[in-house]
Amino acid sequence: MLTLKANYFADVFGYDIYIVNTDSAEKQPFYSLSPNVKVINLAIDFDKMHGKPFYKRALLFVLKQAIYRIKLRRCLNELKPDITVSMLRREVSFLASIKDGSIKIAEAHAQRDSLRGPWGQKANIFKILFSQMWIRKMISSLKKMDCVVILTHADLENWNELNNVSVINNPLPFFPQLQSTCASKNVIAVGRYLPQKGFDMLLNAWKLVSDRHPDWTLRIFGEGMRDVLAAQVNELSIADSCILERPVSNIVEKYLDSSIFVLSSRYEGLPMVILEAMACGLPVVAFSSYGPNEVIRDGDDGILVENGNVLELAERISFLIDNEDVRKEMGKSARNNIQRLEIANIAEQWRKLFERAVLHQNNV
């Protein structure tokens, strides 16, 4: 999303765009950046904390955070940007205190109740306390921002501690010329093999679907906890109809070769895979949560299912398998409806936000 928006603002709107990075100076950006976008790497290397004992990570974090603060202040004072946008990362705790003259905006890419701090809500009491402290500090820091941008209107009420929140959806990453015919006997899911994505529930649902429709195949593209899911596939005896695929660079072709997209996530902000699938003309069956509810028009371009209800998920997938005409009409509606999130529309919302912020600052 950062790459997509940065490229558009630099190439179409003519903004001077700088991306300030903290890690992986030796690596090229995974997504192609416009030559008009400039990258500055501060070489803080937070990633090098991974794998170390908790107490070492805590000490390193404090040290690296202090270095980051110094380097970012120096960087912004040299650049003198009009607007500085935080991706709600480590700089959010001190960004508003940097007096470089820029408007400070924070951009949240996860729903409010999924934010658990850098160590999550695990059993270790110290990690839990540290994460809770981190969240309280984050909210305090966000109150000092000029604006906080979140992804969905449904999530807005969860940020009731703040009075500076705006909602802007993620843009479509692509809109291919071709679209699925929704005629193949393939169901597709895409995402990391992690508990959040709920693939364990999808596999249980697929067992019910495959018993009724043994000629259909489910393909899940991703990486992560493959061994856990593979063991579940074997336990359910669905290896003939469920394939755990590796990530691919030609995911659009995989969407186009499918007829139904399934999102089984336990929670989501605004999942890009739904936008991608709909742009390719696929109806989506998804567990109800903030992101899917924002995008899917239930019964028109997809189907929303009670979150965690495996039986209903299986029933709704089977419904689309059994009703080819409905499936194809939903696929057409999905492709038409999702065009409202094309980058031109979303970038215009951002530009208006920037212009309002600048106007307000000039009038203060």
N, C-alpha and C positions, 0 to 999 in steps of 0.2 A: 504493500500500500504506500509506503514511504517513497519507493522508487517511482511508482506510477504517478503519484501526485507531484513529486519533485520534477520529473521530466516534463509534465504538462505545464506546470507553472513557469518553468524555464523556457520551454520551446514555444508555447502558445501565448502565454501572458507576458513573457519577456521579463520575468522577475530574475533578480540575482539570487540564486539558490546555493546555499552551503550546507552540506551534511557534516556535522561534527560527530565523529565516532570515537569510541574509547578502546576498542579491541581489534585484533586481527589486522594489523596494519599491513602484514605481508600478503594478505589474501585479496583477490579481486572481488568486487561485489558480485553476489550470486545472480542478481538481475541486472540487466544492462542499463547503465546510466547514460543520460544525454551528455555529450561533451560540454554542454552549457552548465552542467551541475558540477560544482567543485566539492571535493571531499577533503576534510581535514581530520587526521587521526591524532589523538592526544596520547596514544600509547600508554594507557593506564593499565590495561590487561587484567581486568576483573576476572576473566575466564580462568586465569591461572590459580584462582582460589579453589576451584572445583577439585573434589577428591581429598581435600585436607581435613583434619579433625575440626570439630566445631569451634573450639577455642582459637585455633590458628586462623580459621576463616574469619571469625569475629574480629581478631586483631588486625588481620590484613585488610579487612573491609574498612575499618576506621582509618587506617593509614592511607589506603588508596583513595578513599572518599575525600580526605583532606587534600591530597595531591590533585584529584579531579577538580575540586573547587577552585584551587589556585589556577590551574591551567585553563579551565573554562572561563573564569573571570578575565584572564589575560586575553584569551581568544576573542571574547565578545567585545571587550573594550577596543581591540584592534579592528574588528570587522565593523562595529557600530551598526548592527542590523536594525531595521525598523521593527521586525517581529522575530521572536525566538519561540520555537515550538518544542516542547518536551514530549517525548513518547511515553511519558509516565515511567521513566526509569530513575536511576539513582540521583540524577541531578535535580529531581523535583523537590527535594528537601531544602535546597539552597538557591534555586534558580531565581526566585523572586527577589532575593536579597542582592543580586548582582546589579549594580547601578550603571548599566551601559546605555540606558535610554530606550531600550527596546520594550515593546509590548510582550508580555509573557503569557503563553497559551500552553495548556497541558492537554494531551490527546490520549484518552483511555481506550485501549483496545480489548478490554475484557469487561464483563458486567460487574457491577459493584460487589455482589455477594460472592464472587469467585476470587476476589483479591485476598490473598492470605499471607502476604509478606514474603520475603526472600527465602524463608525456611519452611513455609507452609504450616499446616495444622497437624503436626505429627505428635507422637506420644511423648517425646522428650519435653519436659516441662520448660526447660530453658529456651528451646526453640519456639514453643508456643508463646511464651511471655515476650520473647524478642520480636516475634512476628506481630503480635497484638500491639506492642509499642510502636513498631514500624508503621502499622496502618493508622494509628492515632496521629503520628507525626505527619504521615502523608496527607491526611485530611486537613490538618492544620496548615500544611504548606499549600494545598490546593486553594484554600480560602484566600491566600495572598496573590493568587494568579489573577490576571485580567479576565481570563476565560478558561473554562474546562469543557472540552468537546467529548461527548460520549456517542455511542453508536446507535442506540435505539431509544424510542420514546417510552417503551415499556420500562426501561431501566431508570428513567428520569426520577421517579419517586424514591428510588433507593439512594439517591444522592441528596437527601433532604437537608444534610448539614451545610450544603452549599447554595449560594444564590447567584452563581456566575456560570451556570451550566447551559450549553447549547447542544443540540442533537444534529449530527451529520452522519449519514450512512456511509459505509465503505462503497467505493465505486466498483463497477465491473472491471475485472482484470483483462477481459477480452470479449469480443462478440464475433464469433466465426461466421463466415459466409454460409457454410453448410449447417444443417441441423439434423438431428436424429429423426429417423422415420418411426421410431418407437415400435418397430416390427420384430427386432431380434429378441431372442429369449435370454437376454442378459440383464441382470440387475447389478448396479455398481455402487460402491461406497468408497470414500477417499478420506484419509486422515491418519494421524500418527497412531500407532498401536499403543495407546495409553488408556488408563481407566476412564478419563474424562470422555473419551469418544464412544464409550458404551458398546464396543464391538462384541463384548461378551454377551450382552443382551441381544444384539443383532444375530449372533450365531444361534442362540436359543430360539429366536423367532424364525430363523431360516430353516431350522430343523422341521418346524411345523409346516412351513411353506413347501419345502422340498418333498415332504411326504405326499403333498397334494399335487405338486407340479415337478416331478422328477426330471423333466426335460428342460427346466430352467436352471441357470447358473448364476451364482453370486460371486462377484470378484471384488475384493477389498484391496485397494492400493495404499500402501503405507510402509512405515518402518517403526521399530521400537520393540515392544514386548511380543515378538513373533512367537517365541517358544510357548508362551502361555496360551496364546490363541490357537496355535497349531495343536496343542494337547487337547484343547476343548473341541476342535474340529474332529479329531480322531475319536474322542469320547462320545460325541454325538453321531458318529458314523455318517458324516456329510462331506467327506473328502472328495467324493465324486462330483459334487455340485457346488462346492464352496472353495474358492482358490484365494489364498493369501498371496497377493502380488507385491513385488518390490515397487518403489517409486519409479515413475517413468517420466521422460521429458516430453513425450507426446500424449499427455493426458487428454487433450481435446479429442484425439482419435478414439480413445477408450470411451469417452462420453458418447460420441457419435455412434459407437457400436453397441450402445446400451439402450434400454427402453424405460428404465425406472432408476431413479437415484434415491438412496436411503441415507438419512442422517439419524444416527442413534445416540447422539451425544447426550450426556447427563446435563450439561449446561453449555451454552455458547453465547458469545457476544454478538458477532455478526459473521458467521462462517462463510469464508470465500467459496468453499466448495459448493454451497447451495447456489450462489450467484453463477458460478461456472457451469454447473449442470443445467440450470434454467436457461442460460444463454445458448446452450447447445440443444435446447428444445426437449428437455427431460422433465416429466412430472416428478415432484419430490414428495416422499413420505418421510416425515420427521417427527421426532418427539417434540412436544410443545416446550419451548423455552424462549427467552427474549429474542435472540437472533432470528430463528425460524418464524416466530410469530410476527416479526416486523416485515418479513419478506414474502412469505407464502400467503396467498389468498385461499383459505381453506375451501376445498371443493371446486375451485376454479382452476388454479395452476398447480395444485398440490394438495396434500392431505396432512393435517396435524393430528397427532396421536397423543393421548395422555402420557405424560412423561413417566417412563419406566414400565409402562404396560406392554409387556412382551407379547401377550396374546393378541391385543388389539393391533400392535405393529404387524404381526404375522397376517392378521385378517385383512388389513388395509393393503398390504403388498399383494396378497392373493386377489383382492378385489380388482386391482389394476391389471393383474395378469389375466383374470377371467374376462375383463371388459376392455377389449382392444380399442373400440371406438372411443370410450371415455379416456383411456390412456393417451391416445393420439391427440384428442382435443385439449386435454390438460397440458400436453407437451407444447402444443402451439401457443396456448395462453401463457405458459411459463416464459417462452421466448419473447412474446410481445410485451408482457407486463414488466419483465426485468429490465427493459430498455430505459426505464425511468432512472436507473442507477448508472447509466453510462457516464464516463469520466467527465464529459463536458458539463453535465448537469451538476455533478457533485463538486467539481472544481469551481463552478460559479457560486455555489453556496459558501465554499471556503473563501473565495475572493470577497464576497459581500461581508463575511464575518471580519476579515482583515480590514476592509475599508471602514466598517463601523467602529472597530477598535481604534484605528488611527484617528478617525474623526473625533471620537470621544476623548482620546488623549490630548488632541490639539485644543479641545474646548475646556479642558480641566485647568 
